[in-house]
C-alpha cells in the first residue's frame, strides 16, 4: 500500500458541526504541507452548496469528494453524509451506500487512514456517531499518528473520545496546534547538522525510524525543572508542543507521595545519580519518571527524564478518586458554562423575538389591514386581528384552503393569479366587486418569502375602498347630471338667439336685444346654482326677465 510522506488529516463531523468544521479549517496554517479529508456520519448533509459555504467561512477551497479523488497537500475534500470513505494508494474511495448495514462509517475511514499513513496521519473528532469513530481514533493513536478532540462539542465530551485523543482543544485552536506539531516534528527529525551524506545513508534512516517508533518517551530538563526539549511521545504525555522551552515539568505532573519532583531533580543534578519519581498527570494518569544526569560536553547541567506508564500506583484511593473527580469536574464546569452561555443567548434571542412580535402586532393593529398569509398550497397559515374581525376567521381555520373560507370576499380569479405570483414572484392587484355586505375591496397578492428569499406562499392584503368606490360612483352621477344641465342650458340659449333673430331687423337691433337677454340667462343660471337648483323667485331674476323670451 502506498504511503504519502505528507500529513493527511481525517476529520469526523456530524449534523450541526458546520461552525466547528469551519473554525477548524480557518485555524489551519496555510504554509504546512497537509491534506484534509472530512467524513460525515449518517444524518449530516453535504453537497456543492455546503462546500461552497464552508469555503467562504474557512477562507480556503473546499471540494466535494468523489470516488478516486487524488489526495495532495493543500486539498480539502468533504465526503457525502453517511458515505464510507477509504484511503488506498494515495486516493480517496467513496462508497455512497455507507459500506453496508451496521457498518461504522467513521471507524472504517480512520482505520484505513491509520493503516495507510501511520505516523503521517492525524484524526480530529468534531462529533461521534454513538461508538462509531472510537476504534478508529484508538488505531490512529496506536499507529503513531496525532489525535484531537474538539472541546466545543458536548456530544464528544463523554468517556471515550477525550480519553483516547491526545489533545482536547477548542476547534479553532486545533489547526494552530497541528501546525506547531508538524513544524516541531520537522525540527526534531532534522536533528543536529549531519556530516555530508551521513543523514542519507540507510543506517541513518534506520536509526531515525527506530528513535521515532521505539525509543521511550523522554524529556531533557534543567535542574530547576524547565523543559529544554521533549520527544514526540513525551509531548503527548504532557499535552504540550515539542521542544517546549517555557514550561516547568512539575507544573504538569503532580507528586503521588513525597519527595517532590523538584527535590528529586535537584538531588539528581547535585549528586550526579539517577532517581525514580512516581507522579500523576493532569488527566489523572499515573506515570513513572526515571531521572538521570545527562553526560557529555554540555554548557550546563541537564537531566534526562524517561517516561513510563506506571499503572496503579500504591497511593490512597481517595487521592486517585479526587484527581478523577477533579478532571470530571473540570469537564462538567466547561459543559455547564457552555450551557449557561447558550441559555443566555437563547434568552436574548427570545426577548428580541418577543419585542419584534410585539412591534409587528402593534403595527398590524394600528394600521388595521386585513392580511391573510397562505402557504404554497394556498392554505391559510395566519391572519391579522383586523382580518379575523372582518372575515370572521378563527384559529381553527388555519390549514384550510382559501377557497373554503366562507367569510372572505368573492374572488373568482384568485387561484390563477396566486399561482402566477408563486411562479413569477411579482405582485398582482385586483379590485373586487361589491360584496354581500355592500363593501368594495382592493386585493393585493404579494409573494411570501422566507429568510433565504425563497417564495413559500402568498400574502393577501384586502383594502376597504368602499368610500372611494362610492365617491367615484357619486362623481360619475354628478358628471352625468352636469352634462344634462349644460345641454339644457345650451338649448335655452339657442332658443333665445332664434327668437331674437326672428323679431329683429338690423344687426344693431339684434345686438341691442340679444346681449342683455344672454346676460340675464347667465344671471338666472348663477341664482339656480347658488340655491342648489331649488325654487327661485321671479323677483330675484336679473333685469327684465320678461324680455328674455317672447
N, C-alpha and C positions, 0 to 999 in steps of 0.2 A: 504494500500500500504506500503510495507517495505521500510524503510528509512535507508540507511547506515550512520554510525557515522563519517566516514572519508570524506574528501572533494573530490567531483567529479568536474573536470574542463571540461566544454564544450567549445571547440574551433571551431569557424566558419571561414572557409577559402574558397578561390575561386581559379580560374585559375591564375597561375603565383605567388601564395603565398608560393612556396616551401622554398624560402630563409627566409621569415618571420616566417614560421612554424618551420623550423629547428633552427632559432635563439631563438624563444620562448622556444622550448623543451630543447635546450642546457643550457638555463638560469635557468631551474627548479632545485630546491635543491633536491638532492638525498635522504636526510635524512627525508623529510616530508612525512607523510602518505597520499598520494593523488593519484587519478586515473585521466587519461586524455582520453577524447573521442573527436575525430575530425570529424566534419560534414562538408562535401564539397558541395558547391552549384552546381547547374547544370552547366555543361561545364568543371568542374575540373576532371582530370583524376587521378585515383589511382589504385594500384594493388600491387602485391607482390614486383615487382621491385621498385615501388615508396616507399613502406615501408622500403625496404632494403636500398635504397639510403638515405632516411630520417634518419634511424637509424645510418648509418655511419657518417652523418654530425652532428646529435644531440648527438651522443655518448651514446645512451641508446636504449634498444629493442623497436621496433615498430611493431605492428601486424595489419593485415587487419581484420576489424570487420566482424564477421559472425553472423547470427541470433541466438539469445540465448546465446551469449557470456557472461560469468560471469565477473563482474566488481569488481576488488580488488585493493588495494593500490599497486602502482608501475607499473600497467599495462597501456599501451598506445595503444588505438585502433583507427584505421582510417577507416571511413565508405566509401563505394563506392561513386563516384561522382554523385550527384543528388539523392542519396537514402535517404528515410525518416528514421530517427533514433528515437527510443523511449526508455526511461528508464522505466522498470517495474520490481518490486520485485528484485532489485539488478542485473538485467540482461539487456543487450542491445538487442533490437529487430530491425532488419533491413528489410525494405521494399524497394527492388530494383526498384519497379515501381515508387517511389517518392511520393506515397500516393495519387495519383490521379491528374487529370488535375487542374491547378490553385492552387495547394497546396503549401504553403510556407514551404519548407523543413527545413530551419534554425529555423523559428518560432516554428514549431512543435517540433523540438528537444529541444529547450531551454524551452518551456512551460512544457514539460514533465520533464525536469531537475529541474525546479523551483518547480513543484508540488511534485516531489519525494524527493528532498533534502532540500528545503527551505534554511536555513542559512548555510547548508553544501554544497551549490552549488556555483560555480564561472563560469562566462561567459567571454570568451576572443574573441573579434571581430577582426579578421585579415582582413576580407573582408565582404562586404554586397552585396547581390544579389537584387538590387533595394531596396524595402522596406522589403524584406524578412530578418528577424532577429531582426527588430526594436521592435516589440511587445514582442518577447521572451526575449530580453535584458531588457525591462522595467519590465517584470514579475519577472525575476531573482532578480533584484534590489529591487522591492517591497516586495519580499518574504524574504528579509534579506540576500541574497547572495551577493557575490562580483562581480563587473562588470568592465571590462577593454576594452580599445580600443587601437589598435596599432597606434602610431603616425607616423609610417613609411609610411603607405599606403595612398596615396592621395584619393583613392576611398572611404574611410570611413570618411574622414575629411569634411563631409557635415553637414547639420543642424540637423542630427539625432543621429548617434552613439556617437560622442564625448559628446553631451549634456546628453545622457542617461547614459553613462558609468561614473563610479566614478573616474576612473583613466585613463588618456590619456598619454601613455608612449611608448617609442620605444619597439619593440617586444623583443629585447634581455634583457630589464630591467623588463618586466612583470613577468617573472618567479621568479626573486630575490625578487620583491616587494610582490608577492604572498606568497613566503616562509616566509618573515618577518611578514606578516599579520597573517599567521597561527600560528607562534610562539608567537606573541603578544596576539592572541586570547587565546592560551593555558594559558599564564600567567595571562591574565585578568580574565579568568574563574576560575583559581585556587584561586585567592584572598588571603587574609591572612590565616595563618595556622589555621584550624578549631579545635574545641575540638573533642576528639575521638567520632566518629560516627555521629557528627553533620552534616558534609557535605554530608553524605549518606542518611539522613532522607528524607522522601517525602517533608517536608516543605522546606528543604534546596534546593532540586532540583527545587521546585516550585518557590522559591524566585529567584534562578539563572535565570530561564527561563523568569520570569516576568521582571527582570532587562534587560536581553538581548533584549527582544521584545518590551517592553512597556515603559521603562524609557526614558525620553527625552535625547537628545544628551547633553553631559556635558564635561567640562574640569576643571582641577584643576591647578591654576596658582599661581606663586609668584607675589608679588606686582609690580615687575619690568617687568612683562609680560612673563616671561619664563614659558614654559609649563612643568608641573610636570607629568601629565598623561591625557589621552583622553579616552573617551568611543569610542566604535566601530563606532557608528553613527556619533559622532563628528569628528572622523578622516576622514570620508567621506566628511563632510562639507569642511574640510581644505585640503584634499588630501595629508595627511601625515600619517606616520606609527603610530600605537597606542603607548601610553606611550612615545611619543617623548619628550626628555629632553633637546634638544639643541636649538630648535626654539623659537621665540618670537611670541606671538599671534598677535601683531599689525603689524608684517611683512606679515601676511596672510590676515588680514582684514583691509580695508581702511574705515575711517570715512565718513559718508554721510554729517554730519554737526558737528560743534563744540558742546561740548568739545571733545577732542581726547580720544581714548580708554586708552592711558597711563595715562591721567589725572584722568579718572574715576576710574581706578584701584587703584591709589594712594589715592584718596579721600575715596573710599570704605574701603581700608585697615586701614587708619588712623582713620576714624570716626566709623568703625565697623557698617556700614549701607549699605543697598542694593542700587544699582544703575542700570539704564537702558542705553543701548547703541545701536544706530542704525548704522549698518555698511554694507559694500558691500564686498563680497568675490572676489577673483581674477578672477573668471569666470563670474562676473557681477551679481551674485545672491544676493538679499537683505536679511539681517539676523538681528534678534533682539537678543541681549545678555542681560540676567538677571544676574547681578553680586551680589554675596552675600558672606560675610565673612564666612569662614569655622570654625565652633566651635569645641571644643574638645581639648584633650591633645595632641597637636602637637608642634614640636620643633620650628617652625617658622610660621609667619602669612601667611595663604594661602587663596585663593579666589576660590569659586565655581562659575563657569560660565555655565548657561544653554542656549542652542541654540534654537531659534525658527525661522521658515521661516516667514519673515516679509511681503512678498508680495510686493505691490507697496508702496514705502515709499514716504513721502512728500518731494521730492527733485526736483531740477530743471531738466527738461527733458534733457537739454544739458549734465548734468553730467552723467545720465544713458546712453545717446547715446554715450558719449565719452568712457565710460567703455566698452560698447558693441563693439564699433568700435575698441577699443584697443585690445580686445580679438580676434576679427575677423582679425585685422591687424597682430597680432602675428601668427595666423594660416596661413594667406596668406604669411607672410615672411618665415615661415617654408617651405611651399609648393614651394615658389619661389626659396628658397635656394636649395631644392632638385632638382628642375627643372634645375637650373644653374649647379649643380654638374653633373646631368645626361647629360646635353648639353656638358659640358667639357669632360666627359668620352666618349661620342659619337664622339666628335671632335678628341680626341686622337685615338680612335679606327679607325676613318675614315682615319686619317693620316697614321696609321700603315698599314691599308689595301691598301691605295694608294701606299705606299712605297713597300709593298710586291708585289702588282700588277705590279709596275714598274720594280722591280727586276726580276719577272717572265717573263715579256715582253722582257727585255734586254737579259735574259738568252736564251729565245727561239730564239730571233733574232741573237744572237751571235753564238749559236750552229747550227742554221739553220736546224732543224729537221722538217720533215713532220709528224705532230702528229694530229690525229683525236680523239675526245672524244665522245663516244657513250653511250647512256643510256641502261637500262636493256632490253628495247625493240629493241635495236640495231638501234636506230635513232640517227642522228647527234646532239650532244649537243654543240660542239665547235670545233675549229681548230686553229692551229698556223698560223702566217702570211706566213711562208715558205710553208706550205701545201696549203694555199689559192692560192699562185702563181703557185705552181707545178701542182695542180689538178684543177685549175680554179674554186675554190669554192667561193661562195658569201654568205653574211649574210642570204639571203633568203633560203639557203639550210639547215639551222638549223631546225631540226624537221623532215627532210626527212629520210627514211630508207637508210642504207648504199648501199643496192642493187640498189637503184635508182640514185646514184651519178654517173654521166656519165664520169667524168674526172679521177676517181680513177683506179688503175691497176686492171686487170682481176684477180679475186681471187676465183676460184670455191669452194674451201673448207672453205670459210670464215665462213659461218653460223654454221656448226657443231663445228668448232674449237672455235668460240666465245662462243657458249653455254657451251662447256667444260670448258672454263675459268670462266664463270659465276658460274658454278657448283662447280668446284674444287678450284678456286682461285689461280691456278698455271699458270705461263707464258707459252705461246706457241710461236714457231718460225717457219717461213717457207720462203724459197727463191723462189720468183716468176719467171716465165719465162719472156723472153724479151718482152716488151710491144710494141705497135704500133709505139712508138717514139724511139725504139731501146734501151730502158733503162732496166736495171735489178734492182729489189728492194728486199731487205730482210725485211720482215714484222714481227713485234713482237706484240703479243697480251698480255697485262697485265690487271689484274683486276683494275677497277676504284673504290676506296674505299672512303667513307665519313669520317667525323671527328670521328665517333664512330667505324670505322673499318669495317663497313658493305659494302658489294660489291653492288655498284649501277650502274655498267656498265663496259665498256671495253675501254682501251686506245690502239689505233692502232698507231704504230710507223713505218714509211716507211723509210728505209735507202737506199740511192742510192749506189749500189755496182757494177755499170756498169764497172768502170775501173778495179775493182778486177776481175769481171767475164771475161772481155776481156783479162786481163793478164793471167788468168787461161787458156783461150782458146789458147792464143799465146804460153803459156808454153807447152800445150799439143801438139800443132803443131810442136814446136821445138824438143820436145822429140821424136815425130814420125820421123821427118827428121833425127835426130841424129841416131836413131835406123837404119834407112835405109842406112845412110852413113857408119856406123860401119859395117853393114852387107856387104856392097860393099867392104870395105877395107879388111875385113877378106877373102872375095872371091879372091881379088887380091893377098893377102899374100899366100893363099893356092895354087894359080896358080904358083907363084914364086917357092914355095917348090917343087911342082910336076915337073916343068921344070928343076930345078937344079938336082933332083934325076934322071931324065931321061938322062941327058947328063954328069953325073959324075960317076966315078968308085969307088974309095975308099972313106972311111969316111973322111980322111984328105982332099981330094979334095972337097968333099961336104961342109965341114966346111969352106974351103978357099973361095968358091964361094957363099954359101948361106948367111952367116952373113953379108958381105958387101951389098948384094942385099937388105936384110931386113932393114939395116940401111939407105940405100938410099931411100927405100919406106917410112920409118918413116919421113925422112927429107922432102920429097916431100909433105907428109900429113901436116907437120908443115907449109910449104910455102903456101899451099892452105888455111889452116885455118887462117893464118895472112892476106891473101888477100881477106877474106870473100868468099872464094870459087869462085873467079873470075879467069880470064886467068893468067897463069904463064909462063914466057919464059923458054924454054928448057935450055938456058944457065945458068939459076939460079938453075937448079936442082943439087943436091949434087952428087959428084963422076961421074963415067961413067954410065949415065942413060941407055946407050945402052946395057950395060952388065946386066941390071936388068931383061930384058925379051929377049927371042930369037925371 
